Amino acid sequence: MPPDSGQYDLFLFCLPLKMQTFISLTAISLTIVSSLFAAEAPLPLIPATPSPTPHIAVERIPPQPDTDRSTIQVHGFLTLHKRNYVILAATERAVLMSLETEKRDVNGNILKDANGQGILVPVIEGMKVFKGQILGSFDDRELHSSRKIAKAQFEVAKAEKNKKIEVEYARRGMLVAEAEYHTMEDANKRHEGTFPDIEVLKAALEFTQAEANFALQNYMIDEVKTREVSVRESELERTDVLISLRKIVAPIDGIVVKLNQTEGEWLREGDPVLEIMQLKMLHFLGKVSAADCAVSELDGKPATVFVKLSGGRQESFSGKVVFVHPKIDAGGTYEVRIEVQNRPSGHSWQLQPGGDADAVIQLR
């Protein structure tokens, strides 16, 4: 049984001071250790599991385009109309003889000198030209010689067709042979044996031959010589076509933007000679999101194209959707093409290919 506190204090008092200190420190240490072992260990913390909540399925509705919109805006750029850029090239191996044309006014009318002759000027870059205007030619001297021969043969054929001498000669020969035959035949009827039968048969044969010759001459006029005239005329026309192919003719109204050759050069078939550009009509190319507008809604719709010109001013140009690409790309867009009517500005045009633009397409 452990001593009470009074006995314990008396015991300590009878001991030396150093021994008292040692015993007190030892007792304190034992008290602390026993208190640590005697303390209850805390319960481990277990995370609380939340109670499951019931899953509610929500149907996702894809975004729908705004069907109430009457317009759609598109950003894009301007490009050349494919038919409005032409490269004129050599049609066969030949020498480029000339690059000159008749001078014209701003409306395309040919200007003439005091003698009524056209004024020839050299073709230069930047020159305005008109559809059908002759801009130069390849060496066609040999073809012109061939044309003279073809024309002479054509004229001779026509003259032969119109000649009636052979027909008239055959007609008169037939009449003489007929008269001789009938004379002999009538004489023998009046006086039998006036002409021997052999002579009468010969006269009948000559009359038959004369009739056949007359018919042949008429056939020659109506068929053979007519065909000869047609053949000669075709040869003349063929030569004219070959000569026309040696000329350099502008197929469209436009501006000469590049000269690739000079006079006197030998060219092979397909070598480019000059290039013509027309800016009267341009194309606007842009992309439309398939989520905003269906492909079938845009074809043929009117549009207005807005472009910033020099000085920051904005101008609008009328147009029309002429092509909608049926394929939607990976980005969910498709291409739309608008034909834009350009406007002249002095000697040039307001719109130039390559510039950025915005378009507003009327959906309804």
PEBELRA-V326351 format. One record per residue. NEAR is the number of other ideal C-beta (glycine too) atoms within 8 Angstrom. Layout:
BEGIN
<<NEAR> <NEAR>>
END
This chain:
BEGIN
<<2> <3> <6> <6> <5> <6> <8> <9> <8> <8> <9> <10> <7> <5> <8> <5> <5> <6> <8> <11> <8> <8> <10> <9> <8> <8> <8> <8> <8> <8> <8> <8> <8> <8> <8> <7> <6> <5> <6> <3> <4> <4> <4> <4> <4> <4> <4> <4> <4> <4> <4> <4> <4> <4> <4> <4> <4> <4> <4> <4> <5> <4> <5> <6> <9> <6> <5> <4> <8> <6> <8> <11> <8> <12> <8> <12> <10> <17> <9> <10> <10> <5> <5> <13> <11> <10> <7> <12> <9> <13> <7> <7> <7> <10> <9> <16> <10> <7> <14> <9> <12> <11> <9> <11> <6> <4> <5> <8> <6> <7> <9> <8> <7> <3> <5> <5> <6> <9> <9> <7> <8> <5> <13> <7> <7> <6> <8> <7> <13> <9> <7> <5> <12> <9> <14> <14> <10> <14> <10> <12> <6> <7> <11> <9> <8> <9> <12> <8> <8> <13> <9> <8> <10> <13> <8> <9> <14> <9> <8> <9> <11> <6> <7> <7> <6> <9> <11> <8> <9> <13> <9> <8> <11> <13> <9> <9> <14> <10> <8> <11> <13> <8> <8> <13> <9> <8> <10> <12> <6> <6> <6> <5> <6> <8> <9> <6> <6> <6> <9> <13> <8> <8> <12> <9> <8> <11> <13> <8> <9> <15> <10> <8> <11> <13> <8> <9> <12> <9> <9> <10> <12> <7> <8> <8> <12> <10> <8> <11> <12> <8> <9> <13> <10> <8> <11> <12> <8> <9> <12> <9> <8> <10> <12> <8> <8> <12> <11> <11> <9> <13> <7> <10> <9> <13> <11> <15> <8> <7> <11> <8> <11> <7> <8> <6> <8> <6> <13> <7> <9> <6> <10> <10> <14> <15> <12> <15> <11> <12> <15> <8> <11> <13> <13> <17> <10> <12> <9> <12> <8> <11> <6> <8> <10> <6> <11> <5> <8> <14> <9> <6> <11> <9> <14> <11> <15> <12> <14> <7> <8> <4> <4> <5> <7> <8> <8> <7> <14> <10> <14> <10> <15> <8> <8> <11> <8> <5> <5> <7> <7> <3> <4> <8> <10> <13> <10> <15> <11> <15> <12> <14> <9> <12> <8> <7> <6> <4> <3> <6> <10> <10> <13> <7> <9> <6> <9> <9> <12> <11> <16> <11> <15> <10> <11> <3>>
END
